[in-house]
């Protein structure tokens, strides 16, 4: 049976043409997704969740970096991925055709992602993070971006402001944000959608 039911223009009781259309679309989506795990959806919250790879980061407020404040906040670029797994080979990561991506910073369609574990950072070294008093850390240690790199992203406690790189595979949720009637422009524009993921916070830096 195919989900492509021809258009129905005559209703039957409560089975209106619109109901038939929705049933056809539901059947089609079910048949098309056989063997694939559909994204998790919560229509009330507008949540869509899928695996994604972090492809880069941008530092928020780079001019506010200081040795006394270990806080660093980032927004991330990303690309949707598919996973395959065998006992012999483990996980294989591929980018599917038509994969969703964050897009390019500055574009109206750009969807930045944030790492939820970076929220609530202490703003001074008299506080603690990860259960450790920050006063016990070297002065040049700070929160680093959740990416993988062969070369450093930081020098003397100052984090590079932007990098395109390979990051971890995360479960990314697209979330609707509250937007004011006047959403602003440029870097002050309120984004209607952002991605959120959780990756272990990185607290590192120059320790000598």
Buried (B, 14 or more C-beta within 10 A) or exposed (E): EEBEBEEBEEEEEEEEEEBBEEBBEEBBEEEEEEEEEEBEEEEEEEBBBBBBBBBBBBBBEEEEBEBEBBBBBBBBBBBBBBEEEEEEEEEEEEEEEEBBBBBEEEEEEBBBBBBEBBEEBBEEBEEEBEEEEBEEBEBBBBBBBBBEEEEEBBEEBBBBBBBEBEBBBBEBBBBEEEEEEEEEEEEEEEBEBBBBBBBEBBBBBBEE
